[in-house]
Each structure stands twice: as structure tokens, then as C-alpha cells.
Amino acid sequence: MGTCRPTAPPVEGRFRQPTDVAWDSEGNIYISDGYVNSRVAKYDKNGDWAN
């Protein structure tokens, strides 16, 4: 079996292959972008990027 290589490098601020979405009790949104960017992005309940 060969090595799996992404077709393009990770790009800051863009999703490549989201794997799941979750919400917390305050309405914040968490999106896992797991295969290429390897991160969890957080947005507030209004959809604004939260650091």
C-alpha cells in the first residue's frame, strides 16, 4: 500500500476535508478539519471566527 499524499498543501482559513461538527452549551461551533489541515476550528454562536 502506498503513502497517501494530499493533493494540495494546507491553507490557513480554509477547510480541506472537514470530518465532524459539534456545538457546546454556549452555542459555539467546533469543526474538525482532520485529514489535511489537522485542526479544530472554533466559531462563536454568530458564526464569527473565535480564537
PyRosetta script that sets phi, psi and omega in degrees:
from pyrosetta import init, pose_from_sequence

init()
pose = pose_from_sequence("MGTCRPTAPPVEGRFRQPTDVAWDSEGNIYISDGYVNSRVAKYDKNGDWAN")
pose.set_psi(1, 133.9)
pose.set_omega(1, -178.0)
pose.set_phi(2, -82.4)
pose.set_psi(2, 173.3)
pose.set_omega(2, 177.8)
pose.set_phi(3, -80.5)
pose.set_psi(3, 134.3)
pose.set_omega(3, 177.0)
pose.set_phi(4, -82.6)
pose.set_psi(4, 123.4)
pose.set_omega(4, 179.8)
pose.set_phi(5, -121.1)
pose.set_psi(5, 135.4)
pose.set_omega(5, 177.4)
pose.set_phi(6, -65.5)
pose.set_psi(6, 151.5)
pose.set_omega(6, -179.3)
pose.set_phi(7, -74.6)
pose.set_psi(7, -21.6)
pose.set_omega(7, 179.0)
pose.set_phi(8, -148.9)
pose.set_psi(8, 154.8)
pose.set_omega(8, -179.1)
pose.set_phi(9, -71.1)
pose.set_psi(9, 162.1)
pose.set_omega(9, 175.5)
pose.set_phi(10, -58.4)
pose.set_psi(10, 146.5)
pose.set_omega(10, 179.0)
pose.set_phi(11, -127.6)
pose.set_psi(11, 123.3)
pose.set_omega(11, 179.4)
pose.set_phi(12, -60.1)
pose.set_psi(12, 133.8)
pose.set_omega(12, 176.6)
pose.set_phi(13, 84.1)
pose.set_psi(13, 2.9)
pose.set_omega(13, 179.4)
pose.set_phi(14, -129.1)
pose.set_psi(14, 144.0)
pose.set_omega(14, 174.6)
pose.set_phi(15, -86.4)
pose.set_psi(15, 143.2)
pose.set_omega(15, 179.0)
pose.set_phi(16, -109.5)
pose.set_psi(16, -50.6)
pose.set_omega(16, 178.5)
pose.set_phi(17, -148.6)
pose.set_psi(17, 76.7)
pose.set_omega(17, 179.5)
pose.set_phi(18, -58.8)
pose.set_psi(18, 141.9)
pose.set_omega(18, -176.8)
pose.set_phi(19, -114.6)
pose.set_psi(19, -23.0)
pose.set_omega(19, -178.3)
pose.set_phi(20, -165.0)
pose.set_psi(20, 162.3)
pose.set_omega(20, 177.6)
pose.set_phi(21, -134.7)
pose.set_psi(21, 139.9)
pose.set_omega(21, 177.2)
pose.set_phi(22, -143.1)
pose.set_psi(22, 157.3)
pose.set_omega(22, 177.6)
pose.set_phi(23, -126.2)
pose.set_psi(23, 147.5)
pose.set_omega(23, 174.5)
pose.set_phi(24, -102.4)
pose.set_psi(24, -179.6)
pose.set_omega(24, -175.1)
pose.set_phi(25, -67.4)
pose.set_psi(25, -17.5)
pose.set_omega(25, 178.1)
pose.set_phi(26, -92.6)
pose.set_psi(26, -0.4)
pose.set_omega(26, 179.1)
pose.set_phi(27, 90.3)
pose.set_psi(27, 2.8)
pose.set_omega(27, 176.3)
pose.set_phi(28, -66.6)
pose.set_psi(28, 148.6)
pose.set_omega(28, -177.1)
pose.set_phi(29, -112.4)
pose.set_psi(29, 133.5)
pose.set_omega(29, 178.3)
pose.set_phi(30, -120.7)
pose.set_psi(30, 127.1)
pose.set_omega(30, -179.7)
pose.set_phi(31, -122.3)
pose.set_psi(31, 119.6)
pose.set_omega(31, 177.1)
pose.set_phi(32, -87.0)
pose.set_psi(32, 129.0)
pose.set_omega(32, -179.5)
pose.set_phi(33, -117.2)
pose.set_psi(33, 76.7)
pose.set_omega(33, -160.1)
pose.set_phi(34, -85.7)
pose.set_psi(34, -28.0)
pose.set_omega(34, -169.4)
pose.set_phi(35, -88.9)
pose.set_psi(35, -33.3)
pose.set_omega(35, -177.7)
pose.set_phi(36, -111.0)
pose.set_psi(36, -54.6)
pose.set_omega(36, -177.2)
pose.set_phi(37, -80.0)
pose.set_psi(37, -23.4)
pose.set_omega(37, 178.4)
pose.set_phi(38, 51.3)
pose.set_psi(38, 63.2)
pose.set_omega(38, -178.2)
pose.set_phi(39, -153.0)
pose.set_psi(39, 169.2)
pose.set_omega(39, 170.1)
pose.set_phi(40, -120.8)
pose.set_psi(40, 121.5)
pose.set_omega(40, 178.8)
pose.set_phi(41, -95.1)
pose.set_psi(41, 140.2)
pose.set_omega(41, -179.8)
pose.set_phi(42, -118.5)
pose.set_psi(42, 132.1)
pose.set_omega(42, 175.7)
pose.set_phi(43, -123.9)
pose.set_psi(43, 148.0)
pose.set_omega(43, 176.5)
pose.set_phi(44, -77.8)
pose.set_psi(44, 177.6)
pose.set_omega(44, -174.8)
pose.set_phi(45, -64.3)
pose.set_psi(45, -14.5)
pose.set_omega(45, 177.1)
pose.set_phi(46, -92.4)
pose.set_psi(46, -2.1)
pose.set_omega(46, -179.9)
pose.set_phi(47, 89.0)
pose.set_psi(47, 9.6)
pose.set_omega(47, 178.5)
pose.set_phi(48, -88.3)
pose.set_psi(48, 140.8)
pose.set_omega(48, 178.1)
pose.set_phi(49, -54.9)
pose.set_psi(49, 130.7)
pose.set_omega(49, 178.6)
pose.set_phi(50, -119.6)
pose.set_psi(50, 128.9)
pose.set_omega(50, -179.6)
pose.set_phi(51, -83.0)
pose.dump_pdb("model.pdb")
